[in-house]
Structure formats: structure tokens, C-alpha cells
């Protein structure tokens, strides 16, 4: 019989091969054309995908913004040449997510608008939401908060149409950022809290990390540093509780904690933390992380006027980083050379390097950066006792800060200019800058008062939210307890009915069926109660939950069958309570006989 089956199988395969070969010969030319088209399409997709991955590498790891732009643009050009909407949208999205939007804002805006238009033409809601979010990011990078807010509201409308809670939460975050840019801090904060509530409810780890990061940034900007640090620590906890641990994300959290610590206390820096981050960045070739950390370290040492430590760091400990800085940021390299030359009392060399840095920075669109440079250059001339050059540099610093509406640098420059004009006996200009200093100081104090009021409002809003969350939690616990109580009562009633059925003359199958369902309810209730404890104990790790469930079922399943069999068998064969019609009749007659005779 087995031999016959093998023969039939062989004949079937042979016939199938012959049939397929005859069909192939009839449509060979058509299949070749289709195969060629599929191959070309797949190759286009592979090329674009490779370029996208390369742009991510340049942007997030190597921090080469120019190359990231070039590679991303090449992906867009290649996608456009295919005339395939799916590839074009992928290329646009990659460009907008992996390019410095502030540096290439005009091009980014052009691509963002084109992506949104194409997604609408394709009637693809998923891509419409993604394109709208990318467009909002472009507006935010250009400080166009009005259009950013309109775009963010459009994104949340699409997310609601999709009924996707994670997209709704991300849209709330984008609305919050737009409102924060418009100086509507409380409304922004409320949107951040709404997003956080959704992320916790859906137990979306990635989304919760995004929410905690955004709330930390919000608290840092509003000078609530302890709150900012606590949210960063909560973010770190989520990262470490997930396996495998994302070590790069954890290092970025440590970097952000370092920024918070520095902003809360400018006079101290955790050098061990800086060294730890730099070692990690160097070992894993994370250029972006290394550049950000070095920039932070430089800034604090310059602010503390510890040029000696900065010189030791770059010339003795890490000379290769100093050479790297020459390639990546020549203006700052010249600034450091100027500081080091002054430290060595080489005044002419210091002035030479300051001039070189000034020439390179003149074309920089960042007015605040340029204002800060001219302040430092002016201070250099004050130390060298050259008031005319100092006045020239400080006036540039004041004008640039005024252009950027940066009150801090305006006040600093104004105070220096007042003193220099007094020493030069130019009392008219000295009085002018003295008045400016007073007005600026008053404005800064008013802003500080507003900041304090904002802190109070944020604290009040936080307390209100916490109270609402606690009330909701209490209501949920109460509702769950009522449900558990109802389940327990239901199980008790079912078992009571089972015992009563076992006491009457009923078919055997009725007791068996009710016994089957009674014990299913009982053991499922045990598993239901255990589930919550297991999830809490394992922190939601699937492999841990699986192992515990296997062990639990291995114990409960045989016990379930054994106890069900024993109880049902006992109820069928031995009556717990013996009830019958004759029993009730005898009981009734006994009661009648016990009644007193009224005739007597």
C-alpha cells in the first residue's frame, strides 16, 4: 500500500512538471516581461532604501549634515525618476526626518509641501498624517509657529479619522510644541499631558519615552529642573527595563541629565559623566553624541573661565579632538586658539585668531552666536586695555542681540559699554547705555516674575491632573473590585446549584456538564487574578510571562481535571443532602401530628 502511494505521488509530480513546462513555453515572453518589471521595481526600492539608511548614518551617527542632505536628495531624485508614488513618499519622508531642517529649510519646505500634496492625491491617510507631521516639523525649525500649529491640528484630525491612538498622542505632542513656541505654555503643557495619558493607557513604550522626553524639555525650559530630571530618570528606567537595552538612547539621556544639572547650577560640572559619555561615543563611533558633549563641556569651561582646563583637555588629553574641531568647526577652533594664546601671553597671536574667527562668523545667520562671540572679543580688548576696540566689538554684540531680541546679551554688552564710556568721559553715551541697562534689567525682572507665575500655574495644573488621575484610578479599582466580587458570588452560586443538583434525582450528564463549566469558571478566575500579578512582576516581558504561564498551567491543568473528576463522581454516587418526595411528605405529617387538638 505504501509503495503504491509513492508511485502515485511520483506520477503526480511528473505530470505537474510537464504541465508547468508546457504552460511556460506558451507564455514565456509575457513572464519574462513581468519578471523584468518586478526586478527593476525591486532594484529601485533597494537603491532608495540603501540611500535612506546611509542618510540616517550620516545624520544620527557621523553628524555630517552636508552629506546627509546630499544622500537624501539623491534618494528623492531617484524616486522621482521612477514615477512611483510610494517610493517618492518614502524618499521625501526620509529627507525630512534625516536632514538638518534649520540648515536646509527652503528645500525641506518644498519637499514637505510636495509630500503632503502627493499623499492627498493618493488618498492615503497614513502617508497624509506622516507628511503633515513632517511639514509641522519644518515650520517649527523655521520658528513659524502659526503655520506649525495649523499643520499640527490638521495632523490630529487625520489621526482621529484613522482612529489610531498612538498617532493622536504624537499629534498632541506636536500641537504642544507649536503652542510652546507661541508662548502659550499652559496650553502646551496640557497637550503634553494628554499625550502622556494616551501613551500610558495604551502601554506604548516608544510613545511614553517620547512624552517623558518632551515633558523633561518643557520643565527644563521653564526652570523646573528637579521635575525635568525626574522625567529624564523615568525615561531612563523605561529604556533599561526593555531587553535588549538601547545603550545609545541611555547615553543621550545621561547627556540630557548633564545639561539639566548644568542649567540648574552653572558653577559645577560632572567630569566623570562627561568622560563616560565621551568614552562611549568614541568606542561606538557616535560622532553626533561626541560633538554635543564636547560642545557642552567647552561652554561650561569657558563660562567658568577655566581656560587652563580646556587647554589641558585639548592639547594634552585629546589632541586628536582639537584637530577634528579644525575640520568640523573652524570658527570655534580659531576662538580656542585665541584663548590658548592669551593664556600663554601671546597677545598678537590671540588677536590674530579672534580676527580670523570674526571673518568666518560674519556670514553666519545665527545672530545670538555672533553676539556672544563679539562679547567675548570685546572682553579680550578690555583685558588688553584697548577701550576703542572693545567698544567697537561690544556695540556689534549689542546690535546683534537686539536683532535677535536676546535681552541677556543686550544687558551684558550695555553694562560694559556704560563703564567704557564713563572711563572715556563720554557721559552722554554713558547715560544712554545706563538707561538701556536699567530698562533691560526691568524687562528681565518682569520676565522672571512672569516665569515664577508660570511655574505656579504649571504646578497647579500638575496637581489638578494628579488629583484627576488618582480619582480615575480609585474609580477603576472600585469598578474592578465590584466585578471581582460579582465573579466570586457567581462562582459560589454555580457550585451551590451543582451541590443541589447532586442531591436530587437528575440525569448524570446534567451534573457532569454543570461540573465541567463550574470548574472552568473557578480555574479561569484563578488565572485572571494571577495575570495582573504576573504582568506586574515581569514588567510586561513576553518571555518571562510565557515561562510563568507554562509553569502555572502545568500545575493547574492536571489538578483541574483531577478535582473535577473527584467532585462530580462523588456528587453522582454519594448524595450530600438527601431530598425526596417521601421525605417531604413524612416531614409534613410529623408537623401535623404535633399540632394540639382544640376539641380537647
Secondary structure, 3 states (H helix, E strand, C coil): CHHHHHHHHHHHHHHHHHHHHHHHHHCHHHHHHHHHHHHHHHHHHHHHHHHHHHHHHHHHHCCCHHHHHHHHHHHHHHHHHHCCHHHHHHHHHHHHHCCCCCCCHHHHHHHHHHHHHHHHHCCCHHHHHHHHHHHHHHHHHCCCHHHHHHHHHHHHHHHHHHCCHHHHHHHHHHHHHHHHHCCCHHHHHHHHHHHHHHHHHHCCHHHHHHHHHHHHHHHHHCCCHHHHHHHHHHHHHHHHCCCCCCHHHHHHHHHHHHHHHHHHCCCCCCHHHHHHHHHHHHHCCCHHHHHHHHHHHHHHHHHCCCHHHHHHHHHHHCHHHHHHHHHHCHHHHHHHHHHHHHHCCCHHHHHHHHHHHHHHHCCCCCHHHHHHHHHHHHHHHHHCCCHHHHHHHHHHHHHHHHHCCCHHHHHHHHHHHHHHHHHCCCHHHHHHHHHHHHHHHHHHHHHHHHHHHHHHHHHHHHHHHHHHHHHHHHHHHHHHHHHHHHHHHHHHHHHHHHHHHCCCCCCHHHHHHHHHHHHHHHHHHHHHHHHHHHHHHHCCCHHHHHHHHHHHHHHHHHHHHHHHHHHHHHHHHCCCCCCCHHHHHHHHHHHHHCCCCCCC
